[in-house]
Amino acid sequence: MPDKTYLITPGPTPVPPEVQAAMERPLIHHRSPDFKVLFASLLEGLGRAFATSSEVLVLPGSGTSAMESAVSNIVSPGDPVVVASAGNFGERWAKIARAFGADVRLVEQPWGERLEAGPIAAAAPAAKAVYVTHSETSTGVVHDVQAIAEALRPTGVALVVDAVSSLGGVELQTDAWGIDVVVAGSQKALMTPPGVGLAAVSPRAMELARSASSPRFSLDWQTVSAAQAKGATAFTPPVTVIAGLDEALRLLDREGYETAFARNRELARAAREGVKALGLELFSPDDDSSSMVTAVRMPEGIDGQAVYGVLRDRHGVVLAGGQGPLRGKVIRIGHMGYMNRFDMITALAALEMALAEFGYRPPTPGAGVARATELFSEGRAVGV
Ligand code: PMP
């Protein structure tokens, strides 16, 4: 193993030293006054991150736990729901909904496409809720959730959004766009280790939870909400990760969300330009809308999983392989979280070096790094 590892994945992402330091403080008890102060600060920070004045529920577990809560608290067995899917995480909504006995109406588009709002709104009227993904991490596409919310508004059907790989990295206005539930996790753009799932729940969605009969216990929104109303958690929470997340939100507040979004856009732009300069094709869209993950098509005859292995084991550079039908076909570069221009330079250099082992040569040696460096130096990629 190389002794230095670069985590340039779409999650978990690197953790800033300030967040690491916050997690290294001696453990506090979750029923102590110190925890109350920490938890109150976290909830305030989360309100800004989600751009909501509704409750943000803090759920132990991963992003999928938060997704599961958004099904079990809304759906009763047999309820029709609409799931819009164009990738792995859209499909996950359908799997969870089916696990709870929902009657899933799938509005599907091919992997890699951006979801169209019209067909989703057309399928919605009979449904209890509509489930969509914001950043579809498997394809790199960031779906236009604002347009979907607008199209759904006349139907009055609740909209649930998976923002696990977008919250804190790309604009998402929970209240202003009229989204009922947004779920997220600690380990991506929020720059914290995994362990905390999050769900922003509107009063209307909380109302749905009162009548949903799916079984649930520790992820029951009313239980969690009742504890949070007293400044506490219902069960023993991941105190250490919560301390890290609170610090990460402070860093994001200090940087400013708009600046963080711009940083992501600019890093993604440099990555796309660098990839193209290497003579490779993009799978993810070649525009600023998709700034969380860049998915790179592997050249004909080269197995992406093998490239992923060489990157990780020989170079210590951890990117992500493809999922589902894209396994072996793409390599994904993450831009979210504690990431800067040199992470992109590293990713492009490592990709070129790894591909060389499979006989692939770019038009000019170092072309990807050269292009990204050019953009960064001119201030055209990352604003300086
Ligand atoms: N949704 C999206 C869009 C994701 O990217 C992920 C994680 N890759 C998840 C859900 C699931 O999150 P977790 O792995 O934390 O359960």
Residues whose N, C-alpha, C, O or C-beta is under 5 A from the ligand:
A	BS01	PMP	P10 S62 G63 T64 S65 F89 S135 T137 D162 V164 S165 G185
